[in-house]
Amino acid sequence: MDNELTEKEKLTIKKYSDIIDAQRPVSLKHPAMDKMKRAAQFSPFAALTGYEDTVESARDQFVKDLELFGEHMENIDD
């Protein structure tokens, strides 16, 4: 694999060269959040109630339609 940078990558590095290796700022006002609390903040949640049921219903209907299509194709072949 070629390790050479593309022109776009070179321009990006040049554009952000002043901050690319900067230290992460540490707040004196707010203590760092512990890893468990931070992870909980980004864990998945059910933002749309009923979404899973809707997806499952659509999948079931698709499977039925696919089976009917297969039966229809068998009848055409006969």
C-alpha positions as CSV (number, residue, x, y, z in Angstrom):
1,M,0.0,0.0,0.0
2,D,1.3,3.5,-0.9
3,N,1.9,5.6,2.2
4,E,2.2,8.9,0.3
5,L,-0.3,11.7,1.2
6,T,-2.7,13.0,-1.3
7,E,-2.8,16.7,-2.1
8,K,-6.0,17.0,-0.1
9,E,-4.4,15.4,3.0
10,K,-1.4,17.7,2.6
11,L,-3.6,20.8,2.5
12,T,-5.6,19.6,5.5
13,I,-2.4,19.1,7.5
14,K,-1.1,22.5,6.5
15,K,-4.4,24.1,7.3
16,Y,-4.6,22.7,10.8
17,S,-0.8,22.6,11.6
18,D,-1.1,25.2,14.3
19,I,-3.6,23.0,16.4
20,I,-2.9,19.4,15.2
21,D,-0.5,18.6,18.0
22,A,-2.0,21.0,20.6
23,Q,-2.6,19.7,24.1
24,R,-6.3,19.1,25.0
25,P,-7.4,22.0,27.2
26,V,-8.1,21.2,30.9
27,S,-10.9,23.1,32.6
28,L,-10.2,24.6,35.9
29,K,-13.9,25.3,36.5
30,H,-15.3,21.8,35.6
31,P,-13.7,18.6,36.8
32,A,-13.3,15.8,34.3
33,M,-16.2,13.4,34.1
34,D,-15.5,9.8,35.1
35,K,-15.5,7.3,32.3
36,M,-18.7,5.5,33.4
37,K,-20.8,8.8,33.3
38,R,-19.2,9.8,30.0
39,A,-20.0,6.4,28.5
40,A,-23.6,6.6,29.7
41,Q,-24.0,9.9,28.0
42,F,-23.2,8.4,24.6
43,S,-24.8,5.0,25.1
44,P,-27.7,4.1,22.7
45,F,-31.2,4.9,23.7
46,A,-34.7,4.5,22.2
47,A,-35.1,8.0,20.8
48,L,-38.1,7.0,18.7
49,T,-40.7,5.0,20.6
50,G,-42.2,2.3,18.4
51,Y,-39.4,2.4,15.9
52,E,-38.2,-1.1,16.5
53,D,-41.8,-2.4,16.2
54,T,-42.2,-0.6,12.9
55,V,-38.9,-1.9,11.5
56,E,-39.9,-5.5,12.6
57,S,-43.3,-5.1,11.0
58,A,-41.8,-3.8,7.7
59,R,-39.3,-6.7,7.7
60,D,-42.1,-9.3,8.3
61,Q,-44.1,-7.8,5.4
62,F,-41.1,-7.8,3.1
63,V,-40.5,-11.5,3.9
64,K,-44.1,-12.3,3.1
65,D,-43.9,-10.4,-0.1
66,L,-40.7,-12.2,-1.0
67,E,-42.3,-15.5,-0.4
68,L,-45.4,-14.6,-2.5
69,F,-43.1,-13.4,-5.3
70,G,-41.2,-16.8,-5.2
71,E,-44.5,-18.7,-5.4
72,H,-45.6,-16.5,-8.3
73,M,-42.3,-17.1,-10.1
74,E,-42.7,-20.9,-9.6
75,N,-46.2,-20.7,-11.2
76,I,-44.8,-18.8,-14.2
77,D,-42.1,-21.5,-14.6
78,D,-44.6,-24.3,-14.6
